[in-house]
């Protein structure tokens, strides 16, 4: 398996022998084998482990196991504990999604701080197959059909050449120990239902279906690359840009072999979903002035084409906050700020505790705008567009235009009524706390 591992790395140009690697290790079979292969290959690596505190004593045992594994390998070990259940509840997302949103920003932080070149995960061919099937059940474009890439930025997946069976065989031959996650046997999760119920049936049709999915992934990704280049070549004929406004010419688009797909590729960049885009295409010969809305843009049917421009926010609706004033009345209520000695344990989205030393008065209170982003508390510094955040927390479209932000020197410190920013949070170095309250 070592030779196949090294061949896969070379063929896909994943990294070089001189690269410093950060291995993400849960203690399960796949990550243990990834660690062993990197050790055998003589690569320089550290190990990162997330304790999501989801399985009681088993989570503690997983952490101890990974620490011992890192010690045996002579590798630096980084461990962080996350309250995944609380984060999932606050965000209104599944624990699986919460774990993902928590771990990847932390891995990237480790990579930068400790100067690793790449982050290695232990995804293998069966994971790739499961991901593709999950995307198909949800309805997907080309990107969903190639599923997991061997390399995506700094994230590298060098086990995608091997199946779960091949990895298990290697582990048995090497007499390696691992930790078993009991949730893998549950059929409560969609991925596990595919793993235990659907894929075994597919294997009766093609025993090598995981390898077939890997080939599909490679070919779809290559096709996507070709299509992107082709689409780019058509922009001069079909798409005209003037500042923030874009015009798409219907007649030029109709001449193409797959006009709807081309339209979808462009309009998805402006926040439109595929079902909307189909309606837009169907209504292309309708009444001039018909409008369609995404979270960030408005599309208007014009003579012979569509005009796409950002949602305009009233520029006059902004307020200046002077530190001494302590209160301001605005269109959505009243905003007050006062110095306090400590945080309250009460969870209230209309209250934010901010590090006064990180703020630069006067602050600005304004409506959020397309392109705005923040680093939401609890996401370890990960940036998120406000438009995406509001979608995730299911704010109705009719109310999105009423959401305000508190801004300090161009940086958003608080998405009012929703979430503070990680860069302005109160920490052990904070000497002065300001409590902001929306009423």
ROGUDREN-819474 format. One line per field, with one value per residue (C-alpha): x, y, z; residue in one letter. Coordinates in pm, whole numbers, always signed. Layout:
residues N
x: [X | ...]
y: [Y | ...]
z: [Z | ...]
type: [a | ...]
This chain:
residues 439
x: [+0 | +290 | +391 | +34 | +17 | +336 | +233 | -102 | +72 | +315 | +58 | -174 | +112 | -32 | +288 | +662 | +879 | +999 | +647 | +542 | +211 | -67 | -257 | -617 | -658 | -977 | -833 | -1047 | -919 | -866 | -675 | -459 | -360 | -291 | -60 | +120 | +174 | +314 | +542 | +664 | +724 | +937 | +726 | +746 | +408 | +212 | -122 | -442 | -735 | -1079 | -1266 | -1628 | -1744 | -2028 | -1966 | -1881 | -1599 | -1543 | -1450 | -1198 | -1056 | -1025 | -824 | -593 | -543 | -445 | -206 | -36 | -21 | +146 | +395 | +491 | +544 | +746 | +494 | +366 | +7 | -256 | -592 | -889 | -1214 | -1536 | -1889 | -2038 | -2390 | -2426 | -2281 | -2519 | -2818 | -2723 | -2668 | -2974 | -2764 | -2686 | -2404 | -2223 | -2234 | -2136 | -1833 | -1726 | -1769 | -1568 | -1279 | -1170 | -1109 | -903 | -699 | -625 | -525 | -280 | -142 | -66 | +60 | +287 | +384 | +257 | +228 | -82 | -368 | -420 | -753 | -815 | -1101 | -1089 | -1272 | -1579 | -1618 | -1602 | -1875 | -2097 | -2051 | -2144 | -2455 | -2556 | -2521 | -2729 | -3012 | -3018 | -2999 | -2661 | -2464 | -2129 | -1939 | -2151 | -2065 | -1694 | -1752 | -1422 | -1108 | -760 | -642 | -842 | -625 | -435 | -660 | -512 | -672 | -398 | -606 | -854 | -674 | -787 | -1116 | -1228 | -1163 | -806 | -738 | -878 | -663 | -350 | -440 | -484 | -158 | +34 | -147 | -240 | -491 | -763 | -1071 | -1417 | -1688 | -2016 | -2211 | -2070 | -2307 | -2615 | -2857 | -2986 | -2753 | -2801 | -2438 | -2460 | -2787 | -2611 | -2313 | -2511 | -2823 | -2768 | -2404 | -2405 | -2686 | -2487 | -2188 | -2396 | -2415 | -2053 | -1817 | -1572 | -1821 | -1592 | -1318 | -1578 | -1689 | -1327 | -1293 | -1622 | -1493 | -1175 | -1359 | -1630 | -1369 | -1183 | -1510 | -1586 | -1247 | -1313 | -1661 | -1529 | -1276 | -1548 | -1783 | -1512 | -1457 | -1823 | -1839 | -1746 | -2041 | -2306 | -2214 | -2151 | -2033 | -2055 | -1939 | -2166 | -2434 | -2427 | -2627 | -2691 | -2802 | -3079 | -3038 | -2665 | -2735 | -3007 | -2753 | -2554 | -2592 | -2691 | -2814 | -2981 | -2664 | -2457 | -2708 | -2694 | -2316 | -2328 | -2632 | -2518 | -2237 | -2506 | -2682 | -2959 | -3055 | -3112 | -3490 | -3503 | -3279 | -3511 | -3801 | -3591 | -3509 | -3872 | -3989 | -3729 | -3997 | -4231 | -4320 | -4037 | -3963 | -4029 | -3794 | -3631 | -3448 | -3154 | -3017 | -2769 | -2892 | -3196 | -3244 | -3472 | -3600 | -3507 | -3543 | -3339 | -3171 | -3149 | -2999 | -2838 | -2736 | -2674 | -2959 | -2944 | -2956 | -3060 | -2728 | -2884 | -2986 | -2672 | -2596 | -2282 | -2225 | -2018 | -1887 | -2022 | -2379 | -2457 | -2786 | -2930 | -3281 | -3294 | -3545 | -3553 | -3559 | -3308 | -2941 | -2771 | -2413 | -2271 | -1949 | -1980 | -1740 | -1819 | -2018 | -2361 | -2431 | -2770 | -2792 | -2967 | -2912 | -3008 | -2713 | -2346 | -2041 | -1748 | -1387 | -1379 | -1006 | -1074 | -1334 | -1251 | -1517 | -1709 | -1877 | -2126 | -2468 | -2594 | -2789 | -2584 | -2482 | -2402 | -2039 | -2038 | -1881 | -1788 | -1613 | -1906 | -1840 | -1787 | -1641 | -1277 | -1213 | -1371 | -1512 | -1875 | -2075 | -2368 | -2593 | -2501 | -2537 | -2890 | -2984 | -2845 | -3048 | -3357 | -3427 | -3722 | -3635 | -3883 | -3687 | -3332 | -3344 | -3399 | -3083 | -2818 | -2449 | -2225 | -1905 | -1566 | -1317 | -1473 | -1490 | -1822 | -1821 | -2183 | -2455 | -2726 | -2970 | -2774 | -2402 | -2089 | -1757 | -1467 | -1222 | -1406 | -1491 | -1409 | -1107 | -855 | -668 | -977 | -957 | -1282 | -1613 | -1892 | -2239 | -2456 | -2832 | -3097 | -3448]
y: [+0 | +237 | +230 | +303 | +584 | +747 | +697 | +869 | +1163 | +1199 | +1158 | +1419 | +1648 | +1665 | +1769 | +1700 | +1500 | +1832 | +1950 | +1995 | +1815 | +1853 | +1524 | +1540 | +1229 | +1111 | +778 | +579 | +325 | +566 | +831 | +569 | +422 | +770 | +833 | +500 | +559 | +906 | +761 | +485 | +738 | +951 | +1265 | +1548 | +1583 | +1699 | +1564 | +1759 | +1609 | +1757 | +1648 | +1741 | +1599 | +1410 | +1059 | +1103 | +878 | +751 | +1102 | +1127 | +786 | +895 | +1199 | +992 | +742 | +1012 | +1175 | +838 | +776 | +1113 | +1041 | +706 | +880 | +1160 | +1408 | +1731 | +1687 | +1960 | +1902 | +2131 | +2065 | +2194 | +2212 | +2087 | +2029 | +2384 | +2529 | +2319 | +2429 | +2797 | +2779 | +2565 | +2307 | +1936 | +1819 | +1685 | +2028 | +2194 | +1969 | +2060 | +2434 | +2412 | +2193 | +2330 | +2690 | +2550 | +2330 | +2632 | +2833 | +2557 | +2542 | +2911 | +2951 | +2644 | +2683 | +2357 | +2341 | +2123 | +1979 | +1605 | +1435 | +1060 | +1050 | +738 | +604 | +484 | +832 | +974 | +736 | +823 | +1196 | +1168 | +965 | +1215 | +1500 | +1313 | +1258 | +1631 | +1738 | +1856 | +2024 | +1910 | +2002 | +1757 | +1477 | +1504 | +1507 | +1513 | +1633 | +1494 | +1851 | +2163 | +2456 | +2353 | +2051 | +1724 | +1377 | +1125 | +812 | +856 | +580 | +313 | +156 | +100 | -274 | -218 | +15 | -237 | -513 | -298 | -214 | -583 | -681 | -415 | -508 | -148 | -46 | +214 | +361 | +265 | +533 | +364 | +627 | +475 | +183 | +400 | +444 | +772 | +967 | +983 | +894 | +584 | +476 | +493 | +304 | +22 | -7 | +138 | +78 | -297 | -333 | -136 | -365 | -661 | -485 | -368 | -490 | -215 | +70 | +279 | +275 | +356 | +657 | +772 | +757 | +945 | +1212 | +1263 | +1286 | +1520 | +1751 | +1758 | +1829 | +2108 | +2264 | +2247 | +2393 | +2680 | +2767 | +2747 | +2966 | +3223 | +3244 | +3335 | +3620 | +3891 | +3789 | +3726 | +3918 | +4291 | +4450 | +4816 | +4869 | +4669 | +4621 | +4321 | +4271 | +3926 | +3914 | +3661 | +3623 | +3549 | +3297 | +3122 | +3042 | +2822 | +2446 | +2448 | +2800 | +2716 | +2560 | +2858 | +3095 | +2896 | +2921 | +3299 | +3366 | +3134 | +3384 | +3638 | +3416 | +3273 | +2908 | +2664 | +2647 | +3027 | +3026 | +2784 | +3022 | +3315 | +3129 | +3024 | +3384 | +3535 | +3637 | +3771 | +4122 | +4374 | +4479 | +4141 | +4100 | +3813 | +3841 | +3663 | +3747 | +3992 | +4088 | +4186 | +4054 | +4257 | +4145 | +4422 | +4451 | +4167 | +4072 | +4078 | +4344 | +4219 | +4461 | +4450 | +4508 | +4876 | +4976 | +5327 | +5498 | +5764 | +5506 | +5504 | +5645 | +5762 | +5626 | +5845 | +5670 | +5940 | +5927 | +5575 | +5556 | +5610 | +5568 | +5429 | +5281 | +4937 | +5046 | +5173 | +5079 | +5137 | +5075 | +5082 | +4971 | +4660 | +4465 | +4112 | +3904 | +3766 | +3396 | +3479 | +3407 | +3696 | +3767 | +4131 | +4178 | +4185 | +4214 | +4369 | +4443 | +4824 | +4835 | +4667 | +4929 | +5267 | +5532 | +5684 | +5361 | +5332 | +5169 | +5088 | +4839 | +4543 | +4544 | +4272 | +4171 | +4238 | +3963 | +3894 | +3628 | +3494 | +3408 | +3035 | +2978 | +3029 | +3326 | +3182 | +3449 | +3423 | +3642 | +3804 | +3703 | +3336 | +3376 | +3515 | +3226 | +2975 | +3120 | +3131 | +3505 | +3570 | +3767 | +4035 | +4101 | +4084 | +4449 | +4550 | +4396 | +4636 | +4607 | +4792 | +4882 | +4990 | +5133 | +4930 | +4605 | +4462 | +4411 | +4299 | +4175 | +4337 | +4090 | +3787 | +3744 | +3926 | +3912 | +3696 | +3987 | +4199 | +3932 | +3967 | +3756 | +3721 | +4031 | +4253 | +4545 | +4721 | +4563 | +4742 | +4589 | +4673 | +4617 | +4645 | +4718]
z: [+0 | +66 | -302 | -413 | -158 | -287 | -650 | -590 | -422 | -714 | -992 | -843 | -732 | -382 | -205 | -201 | +43 | +185 | +274 | +637 | +685 | +942 | +977 | +1103 | +1318 | +1484 | +1596 | +1353 | +1101 | +813 | +1007 | +1182 | +845 | +706 | +1002 | +955 | +583 | +646 | +914 | +681 | +404 | +635 | +594 | +847 | +1015 | +1316 | +1436 | +1507 | +1698 | +1771 | +2081 | +2011 | +2347 | +2181 | +2314 | +2681 | +2802 | +2449 | +2334 | +2618 | +2526 | +2162 | +2267 | +2488 | +2206 | +1956 | +2203 | +2254 | +1878 | +1820 | +2097 | +1939 | +1606 | +1760 | +1619 | +1768 | +1886 | +1888 | +2060 | +2091 | +2272 | +2117 | +2256 | +1929 | +2065 | +2193 | +1873 | +1661 | +1870 | +1853 | +1478 | +1407 | +1222 | +1258 | +1485 | +1177 | +1011 | +1338 | +1369 | +1018 | +1073 | +1394 | +1284 | +948 | +1063 | +1351 | +1117 | +900 | +1205 | +1305 | +953 | +948 | +1303 | +1296 | +931 | +790 | +413 | +387 | +592 | +529 | +584 | +570 | +318 | +100 | -205 | -17 | +134 | -218 | -337 | -39 | -100 | -467 | -381 | -113 | -360 | -618 | -368 | -294 | -657 | -776 | -1050 | -1186 | -870 | -669 | -912 | -852 | -479 | -291 | -468 | -392 | -347 | -277 | -177 | +134 | +199 | +68 | +68 | -18 | +63 | -222 | -411 | -159 | -56 | +302 | +259 | +137 | +427 | +677 | +528 | +562 | +921 | +1007 | +839 | +1028 | +1354 | +1415 | +1681 | +1637 | +1800 | +1677 | +1664 | +1754 | +1558 | +1236 | +1281 | +1324 | +1035 | +1180 | +950 | +573 | +503 | +720 | +556 | +220 | +363 | +524 | +308 | -40 | -131 | -49 | -305 | -562 | -501 | -615 | -952 | -958 | -683 | -784 | -763 | -537 | -798 | -1065 | -860 | -835 | -1215 | -1252 | -1015 | -1218 | -1549 | -1422 | -1272 | -1603 | -1785 | -1541 | -1616 | -1991 | -1950 | -1738 | -2007 | -2274 | -2070 | -2015 | -2389 | -2447 | -2199 | -2450 | -2671 | -2405 | -2092 | -2070 | -1746 | -1654 | -1300 | -1069 | -1339 | -1573 | -1893 | -2039 | -2403 | -2464 | -2842 | -2811 | -2535 | -2738 | -3009 | -2772 | -2741 | -2374 | -2295 | -1965 | -1825 | -1935 | -1778 | -1456 | -1442 | -1460 | -1244 | -964 | -903 | -819 | -564 | -785 | -736 | -1021 | -981 | -1004 | -1310 | -1490 | -1426 | -1548 | -1869 | -1926 | -1878 | -2115 | -2368 | -2103 | -1998 | -1983 | -1627 | -1466 | -1171 | -984 | -653 | -494 | -150 | -304 | -653 | -858 | -1213 | -1440 | -1780 | -2023 | -2399 | -2545 | -2223 | -1846 | -1623 | -1302 | -1032 | -655 | -416 | -334 | +30 | +123 | +182 | +406 | +665 | +874 | +1215 | +1392 | +1742 | +1973 | +2281 | +2517 | +2380 | +2509 | +2315 | +1970 | +1833 | +1480 | +1236 | +1401 | +1765 | +2017 | +2058 | +2393 | +2504 | +2854 | +3023 | +3242 | +3461 | +3340 | +3095 | +3166 | +3121 | +2971 | +2597 | +2422 | +2050 | +2112 | +2348 | +2250 | +2474 | +2286 | +2373 | +2400 | +2322 | +1986 | +1893 | +1743 | +1805 | +1641 | +1528 | +1244 | +1263 | +914 | +705 | +587 | +221 | -37 | +5 | +381 | +591 | +949 | +1157 | +1362 | +1725 | +1770 | +1424 | +1528 | +1303 | +986 | +754 | +645 | +412 | +590 | +300 | +363 | +739 | +706 | +477 | +728 | +1015 | +792 | +797 | +559 | +246 | +347 | +669 | +535 | +431 | +795 | +940 | +1073 | +1157 | +1397 | +1216 | +1351 | +1098 | +818 | +1017 | +1135 | +1510 | +1555 | +1324 | +1534 | +1680 | +1559 | +1627 | +1739 | +1556 | +1677 | +1632 | +1890 | +2147 | +2513 | +2613 | +2893 | +2773 | +2771 | +3015 | +2927 | +2826 | +2642 | +2650 | +2348 | +2376 | +2105 | +2233]
type: [x | x | x | x | x | x | x | x | x | x | x | x | x | x | x | x | x | x | x | x | x | x | x | x | x | x | x | x | x | x | x | x | x | x | x | x | x | x | x | x | x | x | x | x | x | x | x | x | x | x | x | x | x | x | x | x | x | x | x | x | x | x | x | x | x | x | x | x | x | x | x | x | x | x | x | x | x | x | x | x | x | x | x | x | x | x | x | x | x | x | x | x | x | x | x | x | x | x | x | x | x | x | x | x | x | x | x | x | x | x | x | x | x | x | x | x | x | x | x | x | x | x | x | x | x | x | x | x | x | x | x | x | x | x | x | x | x | x | x | x | x | x | x | x | x | x | x | x | x | x | x | x | x | x | x | x | x | x | x | x | x | x | x | x | x | x | x | x | x | x | x | x | x | x | x | x | x | x | x | x | x | x | x | x | x | x | x | x | x | x | x | x | x | x | x | x | x | x | x | x | x | x | x | x | x | x | x | x | x | x | x | x | x | x | x | x | x | x | x | x | x | x | x | x | x | x | x | x | x | x | x | x | x | x | x | x | x | x | x | x | x | x | x | x | x | x | x | x | x | x | x | x | x | x | x | x | x | x | x | x | x | x | x | x | x | x | x | x | x | x | x | x | x | x | x | x | x | x | x | x | x | x | x | x | x | x | x | x | x | x | x | x | x | x | x | x | x | x | x | x | x | x | x | x | x | x | x | x | x | x | x | x | x | x | x | x | x | x | x | x | x | x | x | x | x | x | x | x | x | x | x | x | x | x | x | x | x | x | x | x | x | x | x | x | x | x | x | x | x | x | x | x | x | x | x | x | x | x | x | x | x | x | x | x | x | x | x | x | x | x | x | x | x | x | x | x | x | x | x | x | x | x | x | x | x | x | x | x | x | x | x | x | x | x | x | x | x | x | x | x | x | x | x | x | x | x | x | x | x | x | x | x | x | x | x | x | x | x | x | x | x | x | x | x | x | x | x | x | x | x | x | x | x | x | x | x | x | x | x]
